[in-house]
Amino acid sequence: MTPPPSELSPALQPPSSEPPPALEAPPSEPPPALELRDVVLSVGPPGAERVLLRGADLRVGEGEKVLLSGLDREARNSVTALLDGRMSPRYGVVSAGRVRSGRLGRLRPSPGTTVLDAGDGPDGVSPAALPTADEPGSVVVLAGHDWDGPSVPGRYRSLRLDGGQFVETPATPRPESASRPESDPRPESDPRPDSTRVRLAELHRRTVEALLAAGVDEPSAEAASGVLVDAERRGHRSHGIALLPTYLRRIEEGGIRLGTRPHLTEISPTIASVDAGGGLGQPAARLAAEWCAARAAEHGLAAVAVRDNNHVGMLAAYRHAFQERQVVGLLLNTSGPSIAAPGASRPTLGSNAICLVTPTDGDEPFCVDLATGVVAAGKIRDAANRGVAVPPGWLQDASGAPTTDPRQLDRDGSIPLFGDYKGLCVTLLAEVLAGALAGGRVSPDVGKQRKQLDRVMGCSQLFVGFSVRHFPSGDTPEGLSGFVRRLRGAVLDGYPAEPARPWFPDQPEEDHAVGADAHGVEVPASVLAELGWALR
């Protein structure tokens, strides 16, 4: 995940002995009274579920009232139960203090956060039931498509539920009758949205155009854009379009070389090496994945090592070559140092990625894709892009002290390993297989793509393929799909009742992809500004 260049300058400065400043976006913003982060919410029985929220984010300030209007009864009841703590999300985080909820006009005013149900009608807002200019706190309207903006007194902002996410709508002028007195010190709400929803095809087109304008050849631009947009589609903004500004800066500074093409050398019919030549990482990774899957399908096993490469994006983006040929793929990658060993304070190891692609009898394979840190570094940079704090436990500063300020990652901060000592063992597997064995570099010697813009990262990857039909599982009627279903059922059998999703890998990506295909994805305003994209 790439912070905009405006945030890179502080990251290049030596760490300060002073305490880290508060987050600057927005300035002096107090913690929210109610917050949703990447929430998935569904209702209904398995197989007939209705997904209401797909990766939704929401921030409600202290004293604000939440009004639900223009939504059907099931949606209002479910969202209300989520906000007041009576229902848990399938996925994501809901952070809230004391939240009261009730029907509009039936709940007595009180301090704190209040969720009000406006009823079935789109015009069911009674001005007398909401805060007025004489009452502190504004109104957050969570609206459906039937809501046409009824007269809400006082300050308010509206977010329309679109594609399972809350999308900021244009600011609506307050009615003259509800104007605030001149002595009211409360500021006007900021009408600028934090992000813009963009269709996937438009996002792909603009990304390709930006890379072509930077001098990248068309096949390489298409490959890189495909990987970035696929990450957005699957809900991994950390590996999506926010990386593009850094890619463009690295091209300008020489860290990503133009005019190079990855070169594959066959060592045997089933083993090959790829010299990426320091170009964009995605073309070399795609070449390796295609060759590995094809040779494994023919011979049963194959392996390809990639060296002298740059950032390749989300490893699961290379899954289709294995799915199409019914080959299990094991993909490993090394990255620059961002991880601290258990008990350590300095980042000396990479948040190396490991991905297993298991082909199925459907359109998509089953993927397990993880970084060896407690969280992917890109997710922390995504938080920095959006100006929000990260959850406790994700990050420590240069002294090794826990912090929730995402900017500390690029000020010599570090990410803890998942699983303590066992996590260290897992990351060393990637170091040996993708780093040492591939003839590249282990992570302490890999360049940092944001701090060393003029240096080829020199990271490496290993792709290993296992043909399903060459192994005993290929003789079963369902192939590996039956085994995956058996494992999914075994996990589910461990619960007294079916839990909220996600309870199995790949479910968050499945849910997010449905909404992204239909409605596009949200791109942070800071990223659009860096790219100079004016989108409506």
C-alpha positions in Angstrom: 0.0 0.0 0.0 1.4 3.3 -1.0 1.0 6.6 0.9 0.8 9.7 -1.4 4.1 11.5 -2.0 3.0 14.2 0.4 3.3 11.7 3.2 6.7 10.3 2.1 8.8 13.2 3.1 8.2 12.7 6.9 8.9 9.0 6.5 12.4 9.8 5.1 13.4 11.9 8.1 15.2 10.3 11.0 13.0 9.3 13.9 12.3 12.0 16.4 12.7 11.6 20.1 9.5 13.6 20.7 6.2 11.7 21.0 4.5 11.1 17.6 2.0 13.8 16.6 -1.7 13.2 16.4 -3.0 12.1 13.1 -3.5 15.1 10.8 -6.4 13.9 8.7 -8.7 15.5 9.7 -6.8 18.0 12.0 -7.4 17.4 15.7 -10.2 14.9 15.0 -11.5 13.3 18.2 -12.0 9.6 18.3 -15.3 8.6 16.8 -18.2 7.6 19.2 -19.2 4.9 16.8 -17.1 3.4 14.0 -17.5 0.6 11.4 -14.4 -0.6 9.6 -14.7 -3.0 6.6 -17.9 -4.5 7.9 -19.8 -7.3 6.2 -23.4 -7.8 7.4 -25.9 -10.3 6.2 -29.3 -11.7 7.3 -31.3 -14.8 6.4 -30.6 -18.5 6.4 -27.6 -20.1 4.7 -28.1 -20.3 1.0 -30.7 -17.5 1.0 -28.7 -14.8 2.7 -29.2 -11.1 2.0 -26.0 -9.2 2.2 -26.7 -5.7 3.5 -23.2 -4.3 4.0 -20.1 -5.3 2.0 -16.9 -3.8 3.4 -18.7 -0.8 4.8 -17.0 2.0 6.7 -18.7 4.6 9.0 -17.6 7.2 11.5 -20.0 8.9 13.8 -18.8 11.7 16.0 -19.6 12.4 19.6 -23.1 13.9 20.0 -24.2 13.0 16.4 -27.5 11.3 15.9 -27.9 8.5 13.4 -31.1 8.4 11.4 -32.1 5.4 9.2 -34.5 6.4 6.5 -35.6 5.1 3.0 -34.6 1.5 3.9 -37.0 -1.4 4.2 -37.8 -2.7 7.6 -35.5 -5.7 7.6 -32.5 -3.5 6.6 -33.3 -0.9 9.2 -33.8 -3.4 12.0 -30.5 -5.2 11.1 -28.4 -2.1 10.8 -29.8 -0.7 14.0 -29.0 -4.0 15.8 -25.4 -3.8 14.4 -24.9 -0.3 15.6 -26.3 -0.8 19.1 -24.4 -4.0 19.6 -27.2 -6.5 19.4 -25.9 -8.1 16.2 -22.3 -9.0 15.2 -21.0 -8.5 11.7 -19.8 -11.4 9.5 -16.5 -9.6 9.1 -15.0 -6.3 10.1 -14.8 -4.2 13.3 -17.5 -2.3 15.1 -16.2 0.1 17.8 -18.8 1.9 19.9 -19.4 3.2 23.4 -22.9 3.3 24.8 -25.4 3.4 21.9 -29.1 3.9 22.4 -31.6 3.0 19.7 -35.3 3.4 19.1 -38.1 4.7 16.8 -38.0 8.3 15.8 -40.2 10.4 18.1 -40.3 7.7 20.8 -36.9 8.0 22.3 -36.2 10.8 24.8 -33.2 13.0 24.0 -30.1 12.1 26.0 -26.3 12.6 25.7 -24.3 10.1 23.7 -24.9 8.3 20.4 -28.5 7.6 19.4 -29.7 5.5 16.5 -33.2 6.5 15.3 -35.5 4.5 13.0 -37.5 6.8 10.8 -40.0 4.1 9.7 -41.0 2.7 6.4 -41.9 5.9 4.5 -39.2 7.9 2.7 -40.6 11.1 4.1 -41.0 9.9 7.7 -38.8 12.5 9.3 -40.5 14.7 11.8 -38.6 18.0 12.4 -39.8 18.0 15.9 -38.2 14.7 16.6 -34.7 15.6 15.7 -32.0 17.9 17.1 -32.6 21.5 16.3 -30.2 24.4 16.1 -30.6 24.9 19.8 -29.6 21.3 20.5 -25.9 20.2 20.2 -25.0 17.5 17.7 -25.7 16.9 14.0 -27.6 14.2 12.2 -26.0 11.4 10.2 -28.6 10.1 7.7 -28.0 6.5 6.6 -30.3 6.4 3.6 -31.7 4.0 1.0 -32.4 4.8 -2.6 -36.0 5.9 -1.6 -34.7 8.7 0.5 -35.1 12.1 -1.3 -33.7 14.3 1.4 -36.6 15.4 3.6 -36.3 18.5 5.7 -33.9 17.7 8.4 -33.4 20.6 10.8 -30.0 21.6 12.0 -26.7 20.3 10.6 -26.8 16.9 8.9 -24.8 14.8 6.4 -26.2 11.9 4.4 -24.7 8.7 3.4 -26.5 6.5 0.9 -26.4 2.8 1.1 -25.1 1.8 -2.3 -23.7 -1.6 -3.2 -23.4 -2.5 0.5 -21.3 0.6 1.4 -22.1 4.0 2.8 -21.4 6.6 0.1 -21.2 10.3 0.9 -23.9 12.2 -1.0 -23.6 15.9 -2.0 -24.1 18.3 0.8 -27.7 19.5 1.1 -28.3 23.1 2.2 -30.1 23.4 5.4 -33.6 24.8 5.3 -33.7 28.5 6.0 -36.1 27.9 8.9 -33.4 25.7 10.5 -30.5 28.1 10.2 -28.2 28.4 13.1 -27.9 31.7 15.0 -24.8 33.7 14.4 -23.6 33.0 17.9 -23.6 29.2 17.2 -19.9 28.2 17.3 -20.3 24.8 15.6 -18.5 24.6 12.2 -20.3 23.7 9.0 -19.9 20.0 8.1 -17.2 19.4 5.5 -19.0 18.5 2.2 -15.9 16.9 0.7 -16.2 13.1 0.4 -13.3 11.0 1.7 -13.5 8.7 -1.4 -15.1 8.3 -4.8 -16.8 5.2 -6.1 -15.2 4.0 -9.4 -16.3 1.2 -11.7 -13.7 -1.5 -12.1 -13.5 -1.1 -15.9 -12.9 2.7 -15.5 -10.3 2.0 -12.8 -8.4 -0.4 -15.1 -8.5 2.0 -18.0 -7.2 4.9 -16.1 -4.4 2.8 -14.4 -3.2 1.5 -17.8 -3.3 5.1 -19.2 -1.2 6.4 -16.2 1.4 3.6 -16.7 1.6 4.2 -20.5 2.1 7.9 -19.9 5.0 7.0 -17.7 6.7 5.1 -20.5 5.6 1.5 -19.6 4.9 -0.8 -22.6 1.3 -1.8 -23.1 1.5 -5.5 -22.1 3.3 -4.6 -18.8 0.8 -1.8 -18.1 -2.1 -4.2 -18.6 -0.5 -6.9 -16.4 0.2 -4.4 -13.5 -3.3 -2.8 -13.8 -5.0 -6.2 -13.8 -3.3 -7.1 -10.5 -4.0 -3.8 -8.8 -7.7 -3.7 -9.8 -8.2 -7.4 -8.8 -6.9 -6.5 -5.3 -9.5 -3.7 -5.2 -12.2 -6.0 -6.4 -11.4 -8.6 -3.6 -11.4 -5.9 -0.9 -7.7 -5.6 -0.4 -7.2 -1.8 -0.9 -3.7 -2.2 0.7 -2.6 -3.9 -2.6 -4.7 -1.9 -4.9 -4.7 1.5 -6.7 -3.0 3.3 -3.8 0.2 1.6 -4.9 0.1 3.3 -8.2 1.5 6.7 -7.1 4.6 5.0 -5.7 5.0 2.9 -8.8 5.0 6.1 -10.9 7.6 7.7 -8.7 9.8 4.7 -8.8 9.6 4.7 -12.6 10.6 8.3 -12.6 13.5 7.8 -10.1 14.7 4.6 -11.7 13.7 2.0 -9.1 11.4 0.4 -11.7 13.3 0.1 -15.0 11.7 0.9 -18.3 12.4 -1.1 -21.5 13.1 -4.4 -19.7 11.2 -7.6 -20.2 11.4 -10.7 -17.9 13.6 -13.4 -19.3 12.8 -17.1 -18.6 15.5 -19.8 -18.7 14.4 -23.4 -18.7 16.7 -25.5 -16.4 14.8 -28.7 -17.1 11.3 -29.5 -18.5 9.8 -28.7 -15.0 12.2 -26.2 -13.5 12.9 -22.6 -14.7 14.2 -19.3 -13.5 13.0 -15.8 -14.4 15.2 -12.8 -14.4 12.8 -9.9 -13.9 15.4 -7.3 -14.9 14.2 -4.8 -12.3 11.1 -3.9 -14.3 7.5 -3.8 -13.0 7.0 -6.9 -10.9 3.7 -8.1 -12.3 4.9 -9.1 -15.8 7.6 -11.4 -14.4 5.3 -12.9 -11.8 2.6 -13.6 -14.4 5.1 -15.2 -16.8 6.3 -17.5 -13.9 2.8 -18.4 -12.9 1.7 -19.3 -16.5 4.8 -21.4 -17.2 4.6 -23.2 -13.8 1.0 -24.1 -14.2 1.4 -25.3 -17.8 4.4 -27.5 -17.0 2.9 -28.9 -13.9 -0.3 -29.8 -15.7 1.9 -31.7 -18.3 4.4 -33.3 -16.0 2.8 -33.4 -12.5 5.2 -31.0 -10.8 6.9 -27.8 -11.7 8.7 -24.9 -10.1 9.8 -21.4 -11.2 12.1 -19.0 -9.3 12.0 -15.3 -10.0 14.8 -12.9 -9.1 15.7 -9.2 -9.3 12.1 -8.2 -9.2 10.0 -5.4 -7.8 6.7 -5.4 -6.0 4.3 -8.0 -7.5 1.1 -7.1 -5.7 -1.4 -9.5 -4.2 -0.2 -13.1 -4.8 -3.7 -14.4 -5.2 -4.0 -12.3 -8.3 -2.0 -15.0 -10.1 -4.5 -17.7 -9.2 -6.3 -18.1 -12.6 -3.3 -19.8 -14.4 -3.6 -22.6 -11.8 -7.4 -22.8 -11.7 -7.7 -23.1 -15.5 -5.2 -26.0 -15.5 -6.4 -27.7 -12.3 -3.1 -27.3 -10.7 -2.5 -26.5 -7.0 -0.2 -23.5 -6.7 2.1 -22.6 -3.9 3.3 -19.0 -4.2 5.9 -17.3 -2.0 7.4 -13.8 -2.0 10.0 -11.9 0.0 9.7 -8.2 0.8 11.7 -5.4 2.4 12.1 -5.3 6.2 9.0 -4.3 8.1 8.6 -7.0 10.7 10.2 -7.3 14.1 11.1 -10.7 15.5 9.3 -11.6 18.8 10.4 -9.2 21.5 12.5 -7.1 19.1 11.9 -3.4 18.4 13.6 -3.0 15.0 12.2 -4.2 11.6 14.7 -6.6 10.2 12.6 -9.1 8.3 10.0 -8.9 5.5 6.3 -9.3 5.9 6.7 -12.2 3.4 3.6 -13.5 1.7 2.5 -17.1 1.3 -0.4 -18.1 -1.0 -2.0 -21.5 -1.7 -4.3 -21.7 -4.7 -6.5 -24.8 -4.8 -8.5 -25.4 -8.0 -12.2 -26.1 -7.7 -15.0 -27.2 -9.9 -16.3 -23.6 -10.0 -15.1 -20.4 -11.7 -12.8 -19.4 -8.8 -10.2 -21.4 -6.9 -10.0 -21.6 -3.1 -7.2 -19.3 -2.0 -5.3 -18.9 1.3 -3.2 -15.7 1.0 -1.5 -14.2 4.0 1.4 -12.1 5.1 3.5 -13.3 8.0 3.1 -10.1 10.0 0.1 -9.8 12.3 -1.3 -7.6 9.5 -0.1 -6.7 6.0 2.0 -3.6 5.9 -0.3 -2.2 3.1 -3.3 -2.2 5.4 -1.4 0.1 7.8 -0.6 2.4 4.9 -4.2 2.3 3.8 -5.1 3.6 7.2 -2.5 6.4 6.8 -4.0 7.3 3.5 -7.5 7.6 5.1 -6.2 9.5 8.1 -7.4 6.9 10.7 -5.7 5.1 13.5 -5.0 1.4 13.3 -6.3 -1.1 15.9 -4.0 -1.8 18.9 -1.6 -4.6 18.3 -0.9 -3.9 14.7 2.1 -1.7 15.0 5.0 -0.6 17.3 7.1 2.6 16.9 10.8 2.8 16.5 11.3 2.2 20.3 9.2 -0.9 20.2 6.3 0.7 22.1 2.8 -0.1 20.8 1.2 2.7 18.7 -2.0 3.2 16.7 -0.5 5.9 14.5 -0.1 4.3 11.1 2.6 6.9 10.0 5.0 5.3 12.4 5.5 2.4 10.1 7.6 4.6 7.7 9.4 6.2 10.7 11.3 3.0 11.5 8.3 1.4 13.1 7.6 -2.3 12.8 4.8 -4.9 12.6 4.8 -7.8 15.1 4.9 -11.3 13.7 1.7 -13.3 13.9 1.9 -16.4 16.2 5.1 -15.2 18.0 7.8 -17.9 17.6 5.7 -20.0 15.2 5.2 -16.9 13.0 8.9 -16.5 12.8 9.2 -20.1 11.7 6.7 -19.5 8.9 8.3 -16.3 7.6 11.7 -18.2 7.5 10.1 -20.8 5.3 9.4 -18.0 2.7 12.9 -16.6 3.2 14.5 -20.0 2.3 12.2 -21.0 -0.5 11.5 -17.7 -2.2 14.7 -15.9 -1.1 17.7 -18.1 -0.8 16.6 -21.0 -3.1 15.5 -18.6 -5.8 19.0 -17.1 -6.0 17.7 -13.7 -5.1 18.0 -12.0 -1.7 16.6 -12.7 1.7 14.4 -9.9 3.1 17.1 -8.0 5.1 18.8 -7.3 1.8 15.6 -6.4 -0.1 15.1 -2.7 -0.9 12.2 -0.7 0.6 10.2 0.6 -2.3 9.0 3.8 -0.6 12.3 4.9 1.0 14.6 3.8 -1.8 12.8 5.0 -4.9 15.8 4.8 -7.1 16.7 1.3 -6.2 15.4 -2.0 -7.6 13.9 -3.8 -4.7 15.5 -7.1 -5.7 12.8 -9.2 -4.1 12.2 -12.7 -5.4 9.3 -15.2 -5.7 8.9 -19.0 -6.0 6.0 -20.6 -7.8 5.4 -24.3 -7.4 2.7 -26.3 -9.1 1.1 -29.7 -8.3 -1.2 -31.2 -11.0 -4.4 -32.6 -9.5 -4.8 -35.3 -12.1 -1.3 -36.7 -11.5 -2.1 -37.3 -7.8 -4.6 -39.7 -6.2 -7.1 -36.8 -5.6 -7.5 -36.6 -9.3 -9.3 -40.0 -9.3 -12.1 -38.8 -7.0 -15.3 -37.6 -8.7 -15.2 -34.2 -7.0 -11.5 -33.7 -7.1 -10.1 -31.3 -4.6 -13.4 -29.4 -4.4 -14.9 -32.2 -2.3 -12.1 -32.1 0.2 -12.4 -28.3 0.5 -16.1 -28.7 1.2 -15.4 -31.4 3.7 -12.9 -29.1 5.5 -15.4 -26.2 5.4 -18.0 -28.5 7.0 -15.6 -29.6 9.6 -14.9 -26.0 10.6 -18.6 -25.3 10.8 -19.3 -28.4 12.9 -17.1 -26.9 15.6 -19.7 -24.2 16.4 -23.0 -24.8 18.3 -24.7 -22.7 15.6 -23.6 -21.3 12.3 -21.5 -18.2 13.0 -21.6 -14.9 11.1 -19.3 -14.9 8.1 -16.4 -15.0 7.6 -15.6 -18.2 9.3 -13.5 -19.7 6.5 -10.8 -18.2 4.3 -11.8 -16.6 1.0 -15.3 -15.6 2.3 -14.5 -11.9 2.8 -13.1 -11.7 -0.8 -16.1 -13.5 -2.2 -18.5 -11.1 -0.5 -16.6 -8.0 -1.5 -16.2 -9.1 -5.2 -20.0 -9.3 -5.6 -20.5 -5.7 -4.6 -17.5 -4.5 -6.5 -18.7 -6.1 -9.7 -22.0 -4.5 -9.4 -21.2 -1.1 -8.0 -17.4 -0.5 -8.3 -15.0 0.3 -5.4 -14.2 3.3 -3.2 -10.9 5.0 -4.0 -9.6 7.4 -1.3 -9.6 11.1 -2.2 -6.0 11.4 -1.3 -5.0 8.7 -3.9 -7.2 10.4 -6.6 -5.5 13.7 -5.8 -2.0 12.2 -6.1 -2.9 10.7 -9.5 -4.6 13.9 -10.7 -7.8 12.0 -11.5 -11.0 14.1 -11.5 -13.8 11.5 -11.2 -17.5 12.1 -10.7 
